[in-house]
């Protein structure tokens, strides 16, 4: 079973989290230069450090964060320091031996995802294949063109959408897709490799054609920076009007063009 661990941090009213008097954490996602991530939601925070997710309790005193494992108590009292804070970013650094062990002796410079959007990214086509898991994960093939045309081949656990279908994203949905792609650090994802092995989560094969380039991501443990994009894609077939595709669209991951 995929281990999803959560760090519980301070949560103030209206989902605004404050580490100190100098920084307000009001974004749901912060990303490091190496694609490590932390995500804030409700009164919790999920972290992805070096490809691993963890859960800890916490205490905050000014610019110091004390973190402990709420289950094993193994890391109780590990100390991290927050520095170089502004509205865009902050640095989280281990300040004792246990914290260095937890963080692999790394400091993390996190940037608010809304300041990392790359508006120069223009996608031509996006393709997604999803595979089986040990449960009821739907098996899907999805193609979406930049004009909103949409093709689906639903397999096992796709419910009433088993078979070939076609439709079109509306303007709002297409704008959302463009926004998610531009906020997924596509250029940094070039060359990304999964760091951990898991065997009970569905595999994703994502191919994105953009700016005369091609990105391929194969993973069953996606990094936080593309999680929202994958959630949009994997739920999209339930949110648009689809009709049977009698021509049975060919889901070809290579459109014959040359990319670099």
Buried (B, 14 or more C-beta within 10 A) or exposed (E): EEEEBBBBBBBEEEBEBBBBEBBBBBBBBBBBEEBBBBBBEEEEBBBBBEEBBBBBBBEBEEBBBBBBBBEEEEBBEBBBBBBEBEEBBBBBBBBBEBBBEBBEEBBBBBBBBEEBBBEEBEBBBBBBBBBBBEEEBBBBBBBBBBEBBBBBBBBEBBEEBBEBBBBBBEEEBBEBBBBBBBBBBBBBBEEBEBEEEEEEBBBBBBBBBBBEBBBBBEBBBBBBBBBBBBEBBBEBBEEBEBEEBEEEBEBEBEEEEEEE
